[in-house]
Amino acid sequence: MNEDRNTPQQVLFAVMERGSVWPACIQHCRRLTPDSVVIAQDADETPADLAHRVHRRVRTLASEGRTVGTGVIAAADGPRPEATSARVKIALLLLQSMRRGGVDEGKLCLVGSEAMGPDARQRLMALTGMLLSELTGPPPVIDVRFGDGTPSGARHACPHVSLEALARAAG
């Protein structure tokens, strides 16, 4: 836990849509942000309910003086419009938490499986463009990955962690 009371505790916040694939890169990010929140969509949970559950958890973190440092959305390969709408809400919640905490190196990673179809890939890319155009202030760092991102070596640069942060963690 971060003992500096002037800096909010940052967490890795991962959201798993039903049918998504666990992003392998999360394990590397946990070295830098060991405090993690993982919310997986339940079998009977609607995308809107998932977004509401994420909202409640982000609000709880804020009440504790904590913010999202790294956000991950593991996207499923589904064409449902309600899933896309919920994904937008979740992404905005995670990015807003980063901004509230003044996180300079905060990143949002949108992860799809390697087998994700072209329409679903296009929706993730469109979400990135929408987020970058809608948010004010300096543009956030948003990475989009398709596949597991399995590291090939011990110093693999995780897609949503800066090289500077990796160097600090190693030093």
C-alpha positions in Angstrom: 0.0 0.0 0.0 1.1 3.5 -0.7 1.9 5.3 2.5 2.2 8.8 1.0 -1.1 10.4 2.0 -0.7 13.1 -0.7 -0.8 10.6 -3.5 -4.0 8.5 -3.9 -3.6 4.8 -4.0 -3.7 3.6 -7.6 -5.3 0.3 -8.6 -5.3 -1.8 -11.7 -9.0 -2.2 -12.7 -9.9 -5.0 -15.1 -13.3 -5.6 -16.5 -14.1 -8.9 -18.1 -17.0 -9.1 -20.4 -18.8 -12.5 -20.6 -17.0 -14.5 -23.4 -13.8 -12.4 -23.3 -10.3 -13.8 -22.9 -8.1 -13.1 -19.9 -5.4 -10.6 -20.9 -2.1 -12.2 -20.2 -0.4 -8.8 -19.9 -2.3 -8.1 -16.6 0.2 -10.2 -14.6 3.0 -7.9 -15.8 1.0 -4.8 -14.8 0.4 -6.2 -11.4 4.1 -5.9 -10.6 3.7 -2.1 -11.0 0.2 -1.8 -9.6 -0.2 -4.7 -7.2 -3.6 -3.6 -5.9 -6.1 -4.9 -8.4 -9.9 -5.0 -8.9 -11.3 -7.5 -11.3 -14.9 -7.5 -12.2 -16.2 -10.3 -14.4 -19.6 -10.2 -16.0 -21.9 -12.8 -14.5 -23.7 -15.3 -16.7 -27.1 -13.7 -16.1 -25.8 -10.1 -15.9 -26.8 -7.6 -18.6 -24.1 -5.3 -20.0 -25.9 -2.4 -18.4 -25.8 -4.2 -15.0 -22.1 -4.8 -15.5 -21.5 -1.0 -16.2 -23.5 -0.2 -13.1 -21.5 -2.6 -11.0 -18.3 -1.0 -12.3 -19.7 2.5 -11.5 -20.4 1.4 -7.9 -16.9 0.0 -7.5 -15.2 3.1 -9.0 -17.3 5.3 -6.7 -16.2 3.2 -3.7 -12.6 3.5 -4.7 -13.0 7.3 -4.9 -14.6 7.4 -1.5 -11.4 5.7 -0.2 -9.2 8.2 -1.9 -8.1 5.7 -4.5 -8.1 6.0 -8.3 -7.6 3.8 -11.3 -4.0 3.9 -12.6 -4.4 1.2 -15.3 -7.8 0.2 -16.7 -8.3 -2.9 -18.8 -11.5 -3.9 -20.6 -11.4 -7.5 -22.0 -14.0 -7.3 -24.8 -16.1 -10.2 -26.0 -16.7 -10.8 -29.7 -20.4 -10.0 -29.7 -22.4 -7.8 -32.0 -24.9 -6.7 -29.3 -25.5 -2.9 -29.3 -26.2 -2.9 -25.5 -22.7 -4.4 -25.0 -21.1 -1.6 -27.0 -23.0 1.1 -25.0 -22.0 -0.5 -21.7 -18.4 -0.7 -22.9 -18.4 3.1 -23.6 -19.7 3.8 -20.1 -17.1 1.6 -18.5 -14.3 3.1 -20.5 -15.4 6.6 -19.5 -15.7 5.7 -15.9 -12.2 4.3 -15.8 -10.7 7.3 -17.6 -12.6 9.7 -15.4 -11.2 8.0 -12.3 -7.7 8.4 -13.7 -8.2 12.1 -14.4 -9.7 12.7 -10.9 -6.6 11.2 -9.4 -4.2 13.2 -11.5 -2.7 10.1 -12.9 0.0 11.1 -15.4 0.8 7.7 -16.7 -2.7 6.2 -16.5 -3.6 4.0 -19.4 -6.7 2.2 -20.7 -6.1 -1.0 -22.6 -8.9 -2.5 -24.7 -8.2 -6.2 -25.3 -9.9 -8.5 -27.7 -9.1 -12.1 -28.5 -6.9 -13.1 -31.4 -10.0 -14.8 -32.9 -12.1 -11.6 -32.6 -14.0 -10.9 -35.8 -13.4 -7.8 -38.0 -16.7 -6.1 -36.9 -15.9 -6.5 -33.2 -12.3 -5.2 -33.9 -13.7 -2.2 -35.7 -16.0 -1.5 -32.7 -13.0 -1.4 -30.3 -11.1 0.9 -32.6 -14.1 3.1 -33.0 -14.5 3.3 -29.2 -10.9 4.5 -29.0 -11.5 7.2 -31.6 -14.7 8.3 -29.8 -13.0 8.5 -26.4 -10.1 10.5 -27.8 -12.5 13.0 -29.4 -14.9 13.3 -26.5 -12.6 13.8 -23.6 -11.2 17.3 -22.8 -7.6 18.0 -21.7 -4.5 16.0 -22.7 -5.5 12.9 -24.6 -5.4 9.7 -22.6 -3.2 6.8 -23.5 -5.4 4.1 -25.0 -4.0 0.8 -26.3 -6.0 -1.7 -28.3 -4.7 -5.3 -28.4 -5.9 -8.4 -30.2 -4.4 -11.6 -28.9 -3.0 -12.5 -25.5 0.1 -10.3 -25.6 2.2 -13.1 -24.1 5.6 -11.8 -23.3 8.6 -13.2 -25.1 11.0 -12.2 -22.3 11.2 -11.1 -18.7 11.4 -7.4 -19.7 8.4 -7.4 -22.0 6.9 -4.0 -22.2 3.3 -4.5 -21.2 1.0 -2.7 -23.7 -0.5 -0.4 -21.0 2.6 0.3 -19.0 5.1 2.9 -20.0 8.8 1.9 -20.3 9.6 4.6 -17.7 7.3 2.9 -15.2 8.9 -0.5 -15.9 12.4 1.0 -15.3 11.2 2.4 -12.0 9.8 -0.9 -10.9 13.0 -2.7 -11.8 15.2 -0.2 -10.1 
